[in-house]
Amino acid sequence: MQGELETIDYLRVWRRRDERVAQDAVAMWKRAGVRPGGVSPEERAEELVIAIYDGETMAGCLTAGIRVLPRLHEKFAFCRSFISPDWRGKRLTDRLMIDGHDELGRWSKAHPEEGLAGCAAIYQNRVLGRSPVEPSGLCLIGYTPQGDQLRVLWFDHHRLRPGA
């Protein structure tokens, strides 16, 4: 791994349109051979929530797309984490999800008209998800048709609609 863990910075970038961070994310994904499903890397970079840097090098990031989770009848930020190969196995993802939930929660509270209820994640990595509640707070609520874990973490300030 390049650098030491104490040099890692988690930058909050949700809806800040930081061109440097977007370019760094696109370059990181291209170096790793990552192809965001259904969108260009540039479009995915518009969904950046948290960027992890080790000095000047992007080590990972969290992106999120907002959509309704049908089984809960609420809007969630579906989070995707990516850690560059050189930084994997260093437990960066837990804090990534914690900071991402906090950042998205602040935005949700400032924009109640959006009705964002919390964060969701689909665990496609079989190494993850050995506990029903992860260190990040994400709780198992079921499985996708493909057998992947579906997890959510509600925002404390969110209130269910009457009749929901």
N, C-alpha and C positions, 0 to 999 in steps of 0.2 A: 504494500500500500504506500502511496506517496504521502508524505507528510505525517503528522501525528494527529490523533483524534482531537487534541485540544486546539488545533487550528481550524476545526470545522465550524462554519457559520451557517446558520439557518436563516435565510432571508424571506420575509413575508412579501409576496409580490402579487397577490390576488387583485386583478383588475387595475393594476398600476401601469400597464403597458410599457414595461421597461425593455427597450429594444436590445440592450446588451444581454440581459438575462435570456430573452427569447432566442437570440442568435446562439448563445452558449448552449441552450437546451437542444436546439436543432443540431448543432455540431456534435454534441454528446450522443444523441440518439443515432446519428449517422455513423459515428465511429463504432458504436456498439452493434450496428446493423439492425436497429429497431425500426420497425415499420408500424406506426400507429394505425390501428384498424379503422379503415374507412375514411380517414382524413389525412391531409398532408402534415408533415412535421410542423410546418409554419402555423397551420390551423390549431394543432394540439398545443403549440406554445402559447396561444391566446388563452388557454385554460390553466396556466401555471398558477399555483397557490403558494408553494414553498420551493425555494431553490437552495440546495446545499452546496456550499463552496468549501474547498480546501485550498486556502490561499486564493489564487486567481483561477483555479480550475474547478469547473462544476463537477461535483461528485454524484449528484442525484437530484431528484425533484419529485414534487407531488403535483399532479394535475387533477382537475375535477370538471365534470360535466353535470349540469343540473337537469334532473328529470323526475317525473313522478314514479314512485315505487308503488306499483299497483296493489300489492298485498297490504300496504299500510295507508293507502290513499293520501299520501303526503309527498311533497317535493323533497328530494335529497340531493346532496352533492356527491355524485359517484366518484370516489377518489381512486387514482391510479398512482402507484409509487414506482419509481425506477431508481436503482442504485447502479452506478457504473461498476463494471466487473472488478476494477482495482480496489473498490471500497466495500464490496459485499462481505458479509459475515462479521461486520463491525457493529451490528445492532443500531444502525442509523435509522431504520424504518419506524421503530416505535416513536421516537421523537418527531419524525417527519409527520406521522399521523396525528400526534398530539398537537403539534404546532399548527398543522393544517386545520384541524377541528376548531382550534381557538381562533385562527384567522377567519375562517368561514363563518364561525359563530358571531364574531364581531361585526362582520359584513351583514349577516342576516339580521342582527339586532338593529343595525342602522338603516336597513331596508326592509321593514316589516311587510311592505306591499308585495315583496317577492314570495313570501310564505315558505321560506326555506326551513325545513324541520330539523335537519341534521346531516350527518355524513353517512355514506354507505360505501361498502367495498365488497368486491367479489374476489375471494382468495383463489387464485389459480395456481399458486405455488404450494405444492403438497407439504412442504416443510412447515408452513405456517398453520396456525389454527388448531393447536393441540388442546387449548382450553376454551370453554364456551365464552369467556370474557378475556380478551387480550390485554396486555399491559397498556395499550393505547386507549382502552375502554370500549372498543368495538365488541358488540355482543352478537353471537350467532343467532340468527332468526330463521334459518332454513337453508335450502340448497337450490341451486339453479337446475334447470333440466339437464345440464351437462355434468351435474354432480359436484360443482364448485360451491364452497361455502359462501353464503350471503350474510353480511354483518352490517349492523347499524350502530350509530351513537347519536342520540338525540341532543339537540341544544337545550340547555336548562331553561332558557327563556321562551321556548316554543310552547304554544298552547294548542290543543286539538280543537278543530272546529266543532261546534255543536252538532250532534248527530253523527259524528265521524267515528 
